[in-house]
Amino acid sequence: MKLVRFSIGGGAVRPGLVKDGHVLALEDLVPGAPSDMKQVIAEWDTLSPKLEKATAEGVALGDVRLHAPIPNPEKIMAIGLNYADHVEEAKSAGVTAPESQIWFCKMAGSINDPNGDVEKPKSSEKLDYEVEMVAIIGKGGRHISKDDAPAAVFGYAVGNDFSARDWQLKTHQWVLGKSFDTHAPIGPCIVTADEIGDPHRLAIKCWVNGELRQNSNTKHLIFSVWDQLEELSQVMALKPGDILFTGTPGGVGMAQQLFLNPGDVVRCEIEGLGTIENRIVAEA
């Protein structure tokens, strides 16, 4: 299934199901369905059989505004240097393939809609793009083994880990450079894990102003999604709706010294998950 948060004409934002090019509000399909996407995920085992059987009149996908599928995650974790081709392009800067997973967090205020405007900060001259597959935690828990990890993932989405490189590289800690407001658009929907199957075989691409900059496949992840869950869950309890940015492939702007400016348009696409597109604007 494909789940979204949507609004119509400035109305209330509601969770919905995408079916045959239309969006159906969950509350119309199942009276009393949760209005919070994290709660939808937590109650999915009970809710999904009802959704499969329910029918309702929907609204054409083109007539709704899509919002970030999860606007209020407890955790946004992101892994660095996790594609072989990305490591290769960074070798000139002395970067080598990591022996251990490199994790940082993005603050919740960075969450943005799939087609929302992204701000070029007043304080940064090196705004960069990073297309990433995003994993959404479902059952979660602590000390999740690699074998059990697939059952802990609820679904997947497209993300762009926008990065202020000058802030990221000021210190060894990347959090500030990764956490500017608007710098984590995700969407356009959450595609449930059962619909994707193995997430390690998906084409992943990014365009800037129509020019293809990143073109790879999730099979090139150095640490798989299952590796990532096993590692993180040793430290923290993963909870429904937590978001994991799983790494970006080669072709980022920093490697080419091609940074983003107001007016630029960045389009990210992952096979089976859809497309997000964001226009760069000056910080208000």
C-alpha positions in Angstrom: 0.0 0.0 0.0 0.9 3.6 -0.4 0.2 6.0 2.5 0.3 9.8 2.4 -0.6 12.9 4.4 -2.6 15.3 2.2 -4.8 18.3 2.2 -7.3 19.8 -0.2 -7.5 23.6 -0.8 -5.9 24.6 2.4 -8.1 22.2 4.5 -7.0 19.9 7.3 -4.1 17.6 6.8 -5.2 13.9 6.9 -3.6 10.5 6.4 -4.7 8.8 3.2 -4.3 5.8 1.0 -3.3 6.1 -2.7 -5.1 3.8 -5.0 -5.6 3.9 -8.8 -4.4 7.5 -9.0 -6.7 8.7 -6.2 -6.3 9.6 -2.5 -8.8 8.1 -0.1 -8.8 9.5 3.5 -8.2 6.7 6.0 -11.1 8.1 8.2 -13.5 7.6 5.3 -12.3 4.1 4.7 -12.2 3.1 8.4 -14.2 5.3 10.8 -12.1 6.1 13.8 -8.8 5.5 12.0 -5.9 7.4 13.7 -5.2 10.9 12.4 -1.5 10.7 13.3 0.7 8.7 10.9 2.9 7.3 13.7 -0.2 5.9 15.3 -1.4 4.5 12.0 1.9 2.6 11.8 1.6 1.4 15.4 -1.9 0.0 14.7 -1.1 -1.3 11.3 -1.7 -5.0 12.0 -5.3 -4.2 13.0 -5.9 -1.4 10.5 -4.5 -2.9 7.3 -7.0 -5.8 6.9 -9.9 -3.2 7.2 -8.3 -0.9 4.6 -7.9 -3.8 2.1 -11.7 -4.4 2.3 -12.9 -0.9 2.6 -14.2 1.3 -0.3 -14.8 5.0 -0.5 -14.8 7.9 -3.0 -11.4 9.4 -3.5 -9.9 12.6 -4.8 -7.6 12.7 -7.9 -3.9 12.7 -6.8 -3.3 15.8 -8.8 -6.0 17.7 -6.9 -4.4 17.3 -3.5 -1.3 18.8 -1.7 1.0 16.2 -0.4 2.7 16.7 3.0 5.6 15.0 4.7 4.3 11.5 5.5 5.7 11.8 9.1 6.0 15.4 10.3 6.9 14.6 13.9 9.4 11.7 14.1 10.9 11.0 17.4 14.2 10.2 15.7 15.8 11.1 12.3 19.0 9.1 12.0 21.2 9.2 8.9 24.3 7.2 7.9 27.3 8.7 6.1 29.6 7.4 3.4 27.4 4.3 2.7 27.7 3.9 -1.1 30.8 2.6 -2.7 30.7 5.1 -5.5 30.3 8.0 -3.0 33.4 6.9 -1.1 35.3 6.6 -4.4 34.5 10.2 -5.4 35.6 11.4 -2.0 39.0 9.6 -2.1 40.7 12.8 -3.3 39.8 14.4 0.0 41.4 11.5 1.9 38.2 9.6 2.5 38.4 5.8 2.7 35.7 3.2 3.0 34.4 3.1 6.6 35.0 0.0 8.7 32.2 1.0 11.0 28.9 2.7 10.4 29.0 6.5 10.6 25.8 7.9 12.1 24.5 11.4 12.7 21.1 12.8 13.3 19.0 15.5 11.6 16.7 17.5 13.8 13.0 17.1 13.5 12.7 20.8 12.3 14.4 19.9 9.1 11.4 17.8 7.9 9.8 19.2 4.8 7.1 18.3 2.4 8.0 16.2 -0.7 7.5 19.2 -3.0 8.2 21.9 -0.4 10.6 24.8 -1.0 14.1 24.3 0.5 15.9 27.3 2.0 19.4 28.3 1.1 20.5 29.5 4.5 21.8 33.1 4.9 24.8 31.6 6.8 25.8 29.0 4.2 27.4 29.3 0.7 27.6 25.5 0.1 24.2 24.0 0.0 24.3 20.4 -1.4 21.8 17.7 -2.3 21.8 13.9 -1.4 19.1 11.6 -2.8 18.5 8.8 -0.2 16.2 5.9 0.3 14.4 6.5 3.6 13.4 3.5 5.8 10.4 4.0 8.1 10.4 1.9 11.3 7.3 -0.2 12.1 7.6 -2.6 15.0 11.1 -1.6 15.9 12.5 -2.5 19.3 16.0 -3.1 20.8 18.7 -5.5 19.8 17.2 -6.3 16.4 19.2 -9.0 14.6 19.9 -8.8 10.8 17.5 -11.8 10.4 14.7 -10.0 12.2 15.4 -6.5 10.7 13.1 -6.9 7.7 10.1 -7.4 10.0 11.0 -4.2 11.8 10.6 -1.9 8.7 7.2 -0.5 8.0 8.0 1.0 4.6 10.1 3.2 2.5 10.1 6.7 1.0 12.3 9.1 -1.1 14.4 11.6 0.9 16.9 14.3 0.2 19.5 14.9 2.9 20.2 18.5 2.0 23.5 19.5 3.6 25.2 22.9 4.3 28.7 21.6 3.6 30.5 24.6 5.1 28.7 24.0 8.4 29.0 20.2 8.2 32.8 20.4 7.8 33.5 23.1 10.4 33.9 20.4 13.0 34.0 16.6 13.2 30.4 16.6 14.3 28.0 16.9 11.3 24.6 17.6 13.1 24.5 21.4 12.5 25.3 21.1 8.9 22.6 18.5 8.4 19.8 20.1 10.4 18.9 23.4 8.9 15.2 24.0 8.7 13.5 22.6 5.5 16.5 20.4 4.8 14.9 16.9 5.0 12.0 16.6 2.4 10.6 13.1 2.4 7.8 11.4 0.4 5.8 11.5 -1.8 4.4 8.6 0.2 5.3 5.7 2.4 5.3 2.5 0.3 4.8 -0.4 2.7 7.6 -2.9 2.9 5.6 -5.8 1.5 5.1 -3.9 -1.7 8.9 -3.3 -2.2 10.3 -6.7 -1.1 14.1 -6.5 -1.1 15.0 -2.8 -0.9 18.6 -3.5 -2.0 17.9 -3.5 -5.8 16.3 -0.1 -6.5 17.5 2.4 -9.1 18.2 5.8 -7.3 18.6 9.1 -9.2 18.9 12.8 -8.7 18.6 15.7 -11.2 19.5 19.4 -10.7 17.8 21.7 -13.1 17.2 18.7 -15.4 20.8 17.5 -15.4 21.3 14.0 -14.0 23.8 14.2 -11.2 23.3 11.0 -9.2 22.5 7.6 -10.9 23.1 4.5 -8.9 21.3 1.5 -7.3 20.7 0.6 -3.7 22.6 -2.7 -4.3 25.7 -0.5 -3.8 25.0 0.2 -0.1 28.1 -0.7 1.9 26.0 -1.4 5.0 22.6 -2.8 4.2 19.3 -1.6 5.7 19.4 -4.7 7.9 23.0 -3.9 9.0 21.8 -0.4 9.9 18.9 -1.6 12.1 21.1 -4.1 13.9 23.6 -1.4 14.7 21.2 1.3 15.8 19.0 -0.9 17.9 21.9 -1.8 20.1 22.0 1.9 21.2 18.3 3.0 21.1 14.8 1.7 21.0 13.6 2.1 17.4 9.9 3.2 17.4 7.1 3.4 14.9 7.6 6.3 12.6 11.3 6.7 13.3 13.1 7.7 10.0 16.4 6.4 8.7 18.2 8.1 5.8 20.2 5.1 4.5 23.0 6.8 2.5 23.6 8.7 -0.8 25.4 7.5 -3.9 28.1 9.3 -5.9 27.5 12.5 -7.7 26.9 15.0 -4.9 27.6 18.7 -5.5 30.6 18.8 -3.1 32.6 16.4 -5.3 32.2 18.7 -8.2 32.1 22.0 -6.3 28.6 22.6 -7.8 26.4 24.0 -5.0 22.8 25.0 -5.0 21.4 28.5 -5.3 17.9 30.1 -5.2 16.0 29.1 -8.3 17.6 25.7 -8.7 15.2 22.7 -8.8 16.3 19.3 -7.4 14.4 16.2 -8.3 14.9 12.8 -6.6 13.5 9.5 -7.8 13.8 6.0 -6.5 12.4 2.9 -8.3 9.1 1.9 -6.9 9.0 4.7 -4.3 8.2 7.7 -6.5 9.6 11.2 -6.9 10.1 14.4 -4.8 11.0 17.8 -6.3 12.2 20.8 -4.4 12.9 24.4 -5.4 15.7 26.2 -3.7 14.7 29.6 -2.3 16.5 32.2 -0.2 16.0 32.0 3.5 13.2 34.4 4.5 
